[in-house]
């Protein structure tokens, strides 16, 4: 295999797509024109470098097997070369940063542009995630409010200042508020009703029916 064809192919501007994989928490790069050619990395710079290595390996193996190499799909639309005018101070700063990273100025600028492009997509996903979390928090808050101030069968709230009673019911033992005739909940045993009443009372005394029309405060022995 001649080295020259490979070097020429490596110089072609094959489009690269870089995305962030939420599941694996990695950046993933792929070349749409080179089937199966992809790479991953923990940062945009890392995945870009890995992608260039994967691209070279893909092209080398394809040439060795005598298979046709597709041309870049955007070669006719984009040359991969742009002329950008920038302040001399910015030009100098970019050159210094590139040297610190051991890269050419061109490679460093490509890295910055790729990071910015991917960052926009990640930022959009983060905004969507924040919106979802906000809605979830709102639902949790409503659920907490419902558990803290449960509703009776009549749909009214059992307020935090309402007295809670456990009284005999035809189907077992009922939990009511403010000695209401309408039961908020009915349990088969007195112990279950008392436990629920204590949850609703949230530290306030629970009144337990001792006989028809008569109630007594709960005691630690009531279970």
C-alpha positions as CSV (number, residue, x, y, z in Angstrom):
1,X,0.0,0.0,0.0
2,X,1.3,3.4,-0.9
3,X,1.6,5.9,1.9
4,X,0.6,8.8,-0.4
5,X,-3.0,7.9,-0.9
6,X,-3.6,7.5,2.8
7,X,-2.0,10.9,3.5
8,X,-4.2,12.5,0.9
9,X,-7.4,10.8,2.3
10,X,-6.5,11.9,5.8
11,X,-6.3,15.5,4.6
12,X,-9.8,15.4,3.3
13,X,-12.5,17.2,5.3
14,X,-14.7,14.3,6.4
15,X,-17.6,15.7,8.5
16,X,-17.5,14.7,12.1
17,X,-20.4,14.6,14.5
18,X,-19.8,14.9,18.3
19,X,-22.5,14.3,20.8
20,X,-22.7,13.7,24.5
21,X,-24.0,10.3,25.6
22,X,-26.1,10.9,28.8
23,X,-26.2,7.2,29.6
24,X,-22.4,6.5,29.5
25,X,-21.4,10.1,30.4
26,X,-19.0,10.3,27.5
27,X,-18.6,12.3,24.3
28,X,-19.1,10.2,21.2
29,X,-17.7,11.1,17.7
30,X,-18.7,9.6,14.4
31,X,-18.0,10.1,10.7
32,X,-21.3,9.8,8.8
33,X,-19.4,9.1,5.5
34,X,-17.2,6.3,7.1
35,X,-19.5,3.5,8.3
36,X,-18.6,2.2,11.7
37,X,-15.9,4.8,12.3
38,X,-16.4,6.2,15.7
39,X,-14.7,7.0,19.0
40,X,-15.4,8.2,22.5
41,X,-13.7,10.3,25.2
42,X,-14.3,12.1,28.4
43,X,-13.9,15.6,26.8
44,X,-14.4,17.2,23.4
45,X,-10.6,17.4,22.9
46,X,-10.1,13.8,23.8
47,X,-12.9,12.4,21.7
48,X,-11.8,14.6,18.7
49,X,-8.2,13.2,18.9
50,X,-9.5,9.7,19.2
51,X,-11.7,10.3,16.3
52,X,-8.8,11.4,14.1
53,X,-6.9,8.2,15.1
54,X,-10.0,6.1,14.3
55,X,-10.4,7.8,11.0
56,X,-6.8,7.1,10.0
57,X,-7.2,3.4,11.0
58,X,-10.5,3.1,9.1
59,X,-8.9,4.6,5.9
60,X,-5.8,2.4,6.2
61,X,-7.7,-0.9,6.6
62,X,-10.1,0.1,3.8
63,X,-7.2,0.7,1.4
64,X,-5.4,-2.5,2.5
65,X,-8.5,-4.5,1.6
66,X,-8.8,-2.8,-1.8
67,X,-12.2,-1.4,-1.0
68,X,-13.5,2.0,-2.3
69,X,-13.2,4.9,0.0
70,X,-16.2,7.3,0.0
71,X,-15.6,10.9,-0.6
72,X,-16.6,13.5,2.0
73,X,-20.3,14.3,1.6
74,X,-19.7,18.0,2.2
75,X,-16.6,18.3,0.1
76,X,-18.4,20.2,-2.6
77,X,-20.2,22.5,-0.2
78,X,-17.5,23.2,2.4
79,X,-13.8,23.4,1.8
80,X,-12.9,23.2,5.4
81,X,-11.0,26.4,5.1
82,X,-12.2,29.8,6.4
83,X,-10.6,33.2,6.8
84,X,-11.3,34.8,10.1
85,X,-10.1,38.3,11.0
86,X,-9.4,38.8,14.7
87,X,-7.6,41.2,17.0
88,X,-3.8,40.7,17.2
89,X,-4.1,40.3,21.0
90,X,-6.6,37.4,20.6
91,X,-4.4,35.9,17.9
92,X,-1.5,36.0,20.2
93,X,-3.5,34.6,23.1
94,X,-4.7,31.7,21.0
95,X,-1.2,30.9,19.8
96,X,0.1,30.8,23.3
97,X,-2.7,28.6,24.5
98,X,-2.1,26.2,21.6
99,X,1.6,25.9,22.5
100,X,0.7,25.2,26.1
101,X,-1.5,22.3,24.9
102,X,1.1,21.0,22.5
103,X,-1.1,21.6,19.5
104,X,-1.0,23.7,16.4
105,X,-3.0,26.9,16.3
106,X,-5.4,25.3,13.7
107,X,-6.0,22.2,15.9
108,X,-6.6,24.4,19.0
109,X,-9.1,26.6,17.2
110,X,-10.9,23.5,15.8
111,X,-11.0,22.1,19.4
112,X,-12.5,25.4,20.7
113,X,-15.1,25.5,18.0
114,X,-16.1,21.9,18.4
115,X,-16.4,22.4,22.2
116,X,-18.7,25.4,21.6
117,X,-20.9,23.6,19.1
118,X,-21.3,20.5,21.4
119,X,-21.7,22.8,24.4
120,X,-24.8,24.3,22.8
121,X,-26.4,20.9,22.5
122,X,-25.4,19.9,26.0
123,X,-26.8,23.2,27.3
124,X,-30.1,22.6,25.6
125,X,-30.3,19.1,27.2
126,X,-29.4,20.6,30.6
127,X,-32.2,23.2,30.3
128,X,-34.7,20.4,29.4
129,X,-33.5,18.4,32.4
130,X,-33.9,21.4,34.7
131,X,-37.4,21.9,33.4
132,X,-38.2,18.3,34.1
133,X,-36.7,18.4,37.6
134,X,-38.7,21.6,38.3
135,X,-42.0,19.9,37.3
136,X,-41.0,16.8,39.3
137,X,-40.3,19.0,42.4
138,X,-43.7,20.6,42.0
139,X,-45.4,17.2,41.9
140,X,-43.4,16.1,45.0
141,X,-44.4,19.2,46.8
142,X,-48.1,18.7,46.0
143,X,-47.8,15.1,47.1
144,X,-46.1,16.1,50.4
145,X,-48.9,18.6,51.0
146,X,-51.5,15.9,50.4
147,X,-49.8,13.5,52.8
148,X,-49.4,16.2,55.4
149,X,-53.0,17.4,55.2
150,X,-55.0,14.4,53.9
151,X,-58.5,14.7,52.6
152,X,-61.5,13.0,54.0
153,X,-64.1,11.2,52.0
154,X,-66.0,14.5,51.7
155,X,-63.0,16.0,49.9
156,X,-62.1,18.5,52.6
157,X,-58.7,18.8,54.1
158,X,-57.8,17.5,57.5
159,X,-56.1,20.7,58.6
160,X,-53.1,20.7,60.9
161,X,-55.2,22.3,63.7
162,X,-58.1,19.9,63.5
163,X,-58.6,17.4,66.3
164,X,-58.4,13.7,65.2
165,X,-60.6,11.0,66.5
166,X,-60.7,7.2,66.4
167,X,-64.2,5.9,66.7
168,X,-66.1,2.6,66.3
169,X,-67.5,2.0,62.8
170,X,-69.7,-0.7,61.3
171,X,-66.8,-1.8,59.2
172,X,-64.1,-1.5,61.9
173,X,-62.5,1.6,63.2
174,X,-62.8,5.1,61.6
175,X,-60.5,8.1,61.6
176,X,-62.4,11.4,61.7
177,X,-61.6,15.0,62.1
178,X,-63.1,17.3,64.8
179,X,-65.5,14.5,65.9
180,X,-67.2,14.6,62.4
181,X,-69.8,12.0,61.6
182,X,-68.2,11.5,58.2
183,X,-65.2,9.1,58.3
184,X,-62.0,10.1,56.6
185,X,-60.8,6.5,56.5
186,X,-61.9,3.1,58.0
187,X,-59.5,0.4,59.2
188,X,-60.3,-3.2,60.3
189,X,-58.6,-2.9,63.6
190,X,-58.3,-0.2,66.2
191,X,-54.5,-0.4,66.2
192,X,-54.3,0.4,62.5
193,X,-56.7,3.3,62.9
194,X,-54.7,4.7,65.8
195,X,-51.5,4.5,63.8
196,X,-53.0,6.4,60.9
197,X,-54.6,9.0,63.3
198,X,-51.2,9.7,64.9
199,X,-49.7,10.3,61.5
200,X,-52.5,12.8,60.6
201,X,-52.4,14.5,64.1
202,X,-48.6,15.0,63.7
203,X,-47.9,15.2,67.4
204,X,-51.2,16.5,68.6
205,X,-53.4,14.3,70.9
206,X,-55.6,11.6,69.3
207,X,-59.0,11.0,70.9
208,X,-60.1,7.4,71.1
209,X,-63.7,6.3,71.6
210,X,-64.1,4.4,74.9
211,X,-67.9,3.9,74.6
212,X,-70.7,5.4,72.5
213,X,-70.5,9.2,72.7
214,X,-67.4,9.1,75.0
215,X,-63.8,9.7,74.0
216,X,-60.5,9.6,75.9
217,X,-57.0,10.8,75.1
218,X,-54.7,8.2,73.6
219,X,-52.0,6.6,75.8
220,X,-48.6,5.0,74.9
221,X,-50.4,1.6,75.5
222,X,-52.9,2.2,72.7
223,X,-51.8,0.1,69.7
